[in-house]
Amino acid sequence: MIEKLTREQEDQLIEYREYCLKMGMCTERADKDRSENAITQFYYMLGKQKPYFWWCQSILQAEIIMNLLSDYENNFGNSLRNNILNDILDHLRDGLRENLRGKLTDNFINKLGDDLAVNLEINLRIHTLENLRLDLKNKLRTDCGDNLRSNLGNNLRTNLMDDLESNLGDNLRTNLRTNLDDNPKWILRDRLNGHLRHNLLDDLANNKFEFKGTDIWGQMDYYWIAFYMFPEKYLGVKYDQNKSILLHYWEDIAETSCWWWAYENVVFISDRPEKLSVNSNHRLHSDGSPAIRFTDGYSLWALNDIRVSKEIAETPAEKLNPELILNEQNPDIQREIIRKIGAERVLKKLNAKSLDTWTDPKTGKNYELLHLKVNTIDRKYMYYEHASLPGYFYAKPVPPDINKAMHGRAWILSMVEISELSHIDPAKELEIEANLPSKLS
């Protein structure tokens, strides 16, 4: 039984983790043959024929195409997502884990999970994948006209989506025509081709799109694959031959493509992004350009793992309007605006007046109550540094009845009700001070 890694294996673990992270964030073009071969093997295991592979330039393009073809879903066949996840993936992982228990101690398995799988999951799934999923939902779940006009440009027919650096309409037409012409099984081909020539952008403007979603994520699945591959590659663990072959098929997909959607007759599969930028902590970040961009132009903007608008991300700091923070309701986005512009410039530009300052006796942190009056906006804000990110500041709006920084902090911590703010006496202040948390959160 293996209880701990040798020094050489520890070095190999670090190198392998970096390799997996690199592949999970890879921006090279997909290896279509390798992906298709691996997925086809899954279909054979389920007693199905090889599906038609509908390649898309981005995960957004895949979602839009599936929605545009939703009236013809009988051509897709039944969804095989649950079959692949339950009959193939879950069965595989259960078998592999049982095999590991015969070779590694439970403590070692847990530690390997923390050092490898959890680390990769945080970077690939929680930060990268979840940001993409939320962004797609926001773009697709509401009225497509309002959504695409606000997110992809104001004039769909003439401007064809400002946010997309290439022409999404043309990319969609090209993709649909190519795939429909290549596959004679699509009986709607002639009708839809005519439809595309005239009505595609109208559909984008008028239809409500449903977020199809998927739980099979290609390169971003590497976090769990790595957990099982490392013992086989570096610890001498031998799996059942069939399970080992199956695991390597999952690895093939993770090393060659992005998300995919499995139906009985067709697999919609996305190419990898052409750009994926992160900060030193492997969090999505790009100041001045998209953090993620696919070849059809679909982009996601993020600063230090916080999804922001194109305006906030790409506008140079010296040209960014500090007044943005006054109308921004999301405190994390507000924090990133302040960080980018600089706290001193924000306060100076907005002519903030200091009403009161206070130092928390338990944490030593400083808090300032500010009054900002700009045009029709007349508000009070609590200005303070982020608990765990030195140099990052919040400017959080507080009720107008707050006249002391200490009271503002108590209200933010839900230690006082809004009805109490106008009559907090010294005794109440002593009670607040005694109950202040000793650690910041």
Solvent accessible surface area in square Angstrom, and as a share of the most:
residue,aa,sasa,rsa
1,M,144,0.64
2,I,47,0.24
3,E,126,0.57
4,K,161,0.68
5,L,26,0.13
6,T,76,0.44
7,R,186,0.68
8,E,118,0.53
9,Q,35,0.15
10,E,78,0.35
11,D,66,0.34
12,Q,46,0.20
13,L,11,0.05
14,I,90,0.45
15,E,121,0.54
16,Y,8,0.03
17,R,48,0.18
18,E,85,0.38
19,Y,91,0.35
20,C,0,0.00
21,L,8,0.04
22,K,147,0.62
23,M,29,0.13
24,G,0,0.00
25,M,26,0.11
26,C,15,0.09
27,T,48,0.28
28,E,121,0.54
29,R,103,0.37
30,A,15,0.12
31,D,65,0.34
32,K,95,0.40
33,D,115,0.60
34,R,86,0.31
35,S,0,0.00
36,E,36,0.16
37,N,76,0.39
38,A,0,0.00
39,I,0,0.00
40,T,7,0.04
41,Q,47,0.21
42,F,0,0.00
43,Y,0,0.00
44,Y,117,0.45
45,M,110,0.49
46,L,39,0.19
47,G,70,0.67
48,K,60,0.26
49,Q,149,0.66
50,K,116,0.49
51,P,8,0.05
52,Y,52,0.20
53,F,17,0.07
54,W,0,0.00
55,W,27,0.10
56,C,4,0.02
57,Q,54,0.24
58,S,0,0.00
59,I,0,0.00
60,L,0,0.00
61,Q,0,0.00
62,A,0,0.00
63,E,0,0.00
64,I,0,0.00
65,I,0,0.00
66,M,0,0.00
67,N,15,0.08
68,L,24,0.12
69,L,0,0.00
70,S,45,0.29
71,D,127,0.66
72,Y,50,0.19
73,E,66,0.30
74,N,148,0.76
75,N,33,0.17
76,F,0,0.00
77,G,24,0.23
78,N,111,0.57
79,S,62,0.40
80,L,5,0.03
81,R,81,0.30
82,N,96,0.49
83,N,54,0.28
84,I,0,0.00
85,L,29,0.14
86,N,81,0.41
87,D,82,0.43
88,I,3,0.02
89,L,9,0.04
90,D,59,0.30
91,H,114,0.51
92,L,1,0.00
93,R,67,0.25
94,D,101,0.53
95,G,19,0.18
96,L,1,0.00
97,R,82,0.30
98,E,111,0.50
99,N,43,0.22
100,L,0,0.00
101,R,115,0.42
102,G,51,0.49
103,K,79,0.34
104,L,0,0.00
105,T,32,0.18
106,D,92,0.48
107,N,123,0.63
108,F,9,0.04
109,I,5,0.03
110,N,91,0.47
111,K,121,0.51
112,L,5,0.02
113,G,12,0.12
114,D,90,0.46
115,D,39,0.20
116,L,0,0.00
117,A,17,0.13
118,V,66,0.38
119,N,54,0.28
120,L,0,0.00
121,E,41,0.18
122,I,60,0.30
123,N,9,0.05
124,L,0,0.00
125,R,60,0.22
126,I,78,0.40
127,H,29,0.13
128,T,1,0.01
129,L,0,0.00
130,E,42,0.19
131,N,15,0.08
132,L,0,0.00
133,R,49,0.18
134,L,87,0.43
135,D,16,0.08
136,L,0,0.00
137,K,60,0.25
138,N,67,0.35
139,K,12,0.05
140,L,1,0.00
141,R,146,0.53
142,T,70,0.40
143,D,46,0.24
144,C,0,0.00
145,G,0,0.00
146,D,96,0.50
147,N,8,0.04
148,L,1,0.00
149,R,101,0.37
150,S,87,0.56
151,N,47,0.24
152,L,1,0.00
153,G,7,0.07
154,N,125,0.64
155,N,71,0.36
156,L,10,0.05
157,R,129,0.47
158,T,106,0.61
159,N,63,0.33
160,L,29,0.14
161,M,1,0.01
162,D,87,0.45
163,D,28,0.15
164,L,8,0.04
165,E,117,0.52
166,S,43,0.28
167,N,46,0.23
168,L,0,0.00
169,G,0,0.00
170,D,71,0.37
171,N,28,0.14
172,L,0,0.00
173,R,41,0.15
174,T,85,0.49
175,N,17,0.09
176,L,1,0.00
177,R,75,0.27
178,T,70,0.40
179,N,13,0.07
180,L,0,0.00
181,D,84,0.43
182,D,94,0.49
183,N,12,0.06
184,P,102,0.64
185,K,155,0.65
186,W,7,0.02
187,I,155,0.79
188,L,7,0.03
189,R,70,0.25
190,D,111,0.58
191,R,178,0.65
192,L,10,0.05
193,N,20,0.10
194,G,16,0.15
195,H,56,0.25
196,L,1,0.01
197,R,141,0.52
198,H,125,0.56
199,N,58,0.30
200,L,1,0.00
201,L,8,0.04
202,D,57,0.30
203,D,27,0.14
204,L,0,0.00
205,A,13,0.10
206,N,107,0.55
207,N,55,0.28
208,K,157,0.67
209,F,8,0.03
210,E,109,0.49
211,F,40,0.17
212,K,40,0.17
213,G,10,0.09
214,T,5,0.03
215,D,55,0.28
216,I,1,0.01
217,W,21,0.07
218,G,2,0.01
219,Q,0,0.00
220,M,0,0.00
221,D,8,0.04
222,Y,0,0.00
223,Y,30,0.12
224,W,14,0.05
225,I,0,0.00
226,A,0,0.00
227,F,8,0.04
228,Y,10,0.04
229,M,0,0.00
230,F,0,0.00
231,P,0,0.00
232,E,41,0.18
233,K,93,0.39
234,Y,75,0.28
235,L,15,0.08
236,G,56,0.54
237,V,3,0.02
238,K,154,0.65
239,Y,19,0.07
240,D,72,0.38
241,Q,137,0.61
242,N,114,0.58
243,K,47,0.20
244,S,19,0.12
245,I,79,0.40
246,L,13,0.07
247,L,0,0.00
248,H,68,0.30
249,Y,48,0.18
250,W,4,0.01
251,E,13,0.06
252,D,26,0.14
253,I,2,0.01
254,A,1,0.01
255,E,20,0.09
256,T,2,0.01
257,S,0,0.00
258,C,0,0.00
259,W,1,0.00
260,W,0,0.00
261,W,9,0.03
262,A,3,0.02
263,Y,30,0.11
264,E,53,0.24
265,N,73,0.37
266,V,1,0.00
267,V,0,0.00
268,F,0,0.00
269,I,0,0.00
270,S,0,0.00
271,D,18,0.09
272,R,8,0.03
273,P,0,0.00
274,E,71,0.32
275,K,42,0.18
276,L,24,0.12
277,S,28,0.18
278,V,48,0.28
279,N,34,0.17
280,S,110,0.71
281,N,99,0.51
282,H,62,0.28
283,R,65,0.24
284,L,0,0.00
285,H,39,0.18
286,S,13,0.09
287,D,73,0.38
288,G,41,0.40
289,S,34,0.22
290,P,3,0.02
291,A,0,0.00
292,I,1,0.00
293,R,52,0.19
294,F,0,0.00
295,T,46,0.27
296,D,0,0.00
297,G,3,0.03
298,Y,1,0.00
299,S,3,0.02
300,L,3,0.01
301,W,20,0.07
302,A,0,0.00
303,L,0,0.00
304,N,31,0.16
305,D,27,0.14
306,I,34,0.17
307,R,64,0.23
308,V,15,0.09
309,S,54,0.35
310,K,66,0.28
311,E,98,0.44
312,I,10,0.05
313,A,0,0.00
314,E,53,0.24
315,T,33,0.19
316,P,61,0.39
317,A,31,0.24
318,E,122,0.55
319,K,151,0.64
320,L,2,0.01
321,N,73,0.37
322,P,1,0.01
323,E,53,0.24
324,L,45,0.23
325,I,1,0.01
326,L,2,0.01
327,N,100,0.51
328,E,41,0.19
329,Q,147,0.65
330,N,64,0.33
331,P,64,0.40
332,D,49,0.26
333,I,28,0.14
334,Q,5,0.02
335,R,16,0.06
336,E,0,0.00
337,I,1,0.00
338,I,2,0.01
339,R,64,0.24
340,K,18,0.08
341,I,14,0.07
342,G,26,0.25
343,A,19,0.15
344,E,150,0.67
345,R,81,0.29
346,V,3,0.02
347,L,42,0.21
348,K,166,0.70
349,K,116,0.49
350,L,2,0.01
351,N,122,0.63
352,A,28,0.22
353,K,127,0.54
354,S,58,0.37
355,L,67,0.33
356,D,45,0.23
357,T,91,0.53
358,W,38,0.13
359,T,74,0.43
360,D,2,0.01
361,P,79,0.50
362,K,90,0.38
363,T,41,0.24
364,G,49,0.47
365,K,48,0.20
366,N,106,0.54
367,Y,6,0.02
368,E,42,0.19
369,L,0,0.00
370,L,5,0.03
371,H,49,0.22
372,L,2,0.01
373,K,129,0.55
374,V,20,0.11
375,N,128,0.66
376,T,135,0.78
377,I,32,0.16
378,D,80,0.41
379,R,81,0.30
380,K,32,0.14
381,Y,1,0.00
382,M,0,0.00
383,Y,25,0.09
384,Y,25,0.10
385,E,47,0.21
386,H,31,0.14
387,A,35,0.27
388,S,83,0.54
389,L,69,0.34
390,P,110,0.69
391,G,47,0.45
392,Y,50,0.19
393,F,55,0.23
394,Y,32,0.12
395,A,3,0.02
396,K,59,0.25
397,P,60,0.37
398,V,13,0.07
399,P,13,0.08
400,P,107,0.67
401,D,69,0.36
402,I,0,0.00
403,N,99,0.51
404,K,91,0.38
405,A,0,0.00
406,M,18,0.08
407,H,13,0.06
408,G,0,0.00
409,R,19,0.07
410,A,0,0.00
411,W,70,0.25
412,I,36,0.18
413,L,52,0.26
414,S,98,0.63
415,M,50,0.22
416,V,8,0.05
417,E,117,0.53
418,I,106,0.54
419,S,82,0.53
420,E,51,0.23
421,L,6,0.03
422,S,84,0.54
423,H,126,0.56
424,I,23,0.12
425,D,73,0.38
426,P,101,0.63
427,A,72,0.56
428,K,45,0.19
429,E,33,0.15
430,L,126,0.63
431,E,91,0.41
432,I,3,0.02
433,E,68,0.31
434,A,73,0.57
435,N,95,0.49
436,L,6,0.03
437,P,54,0.34
438,S,82,0.53
439,K,168,0.71
440,L,51,0.25
441,S,143,0.92
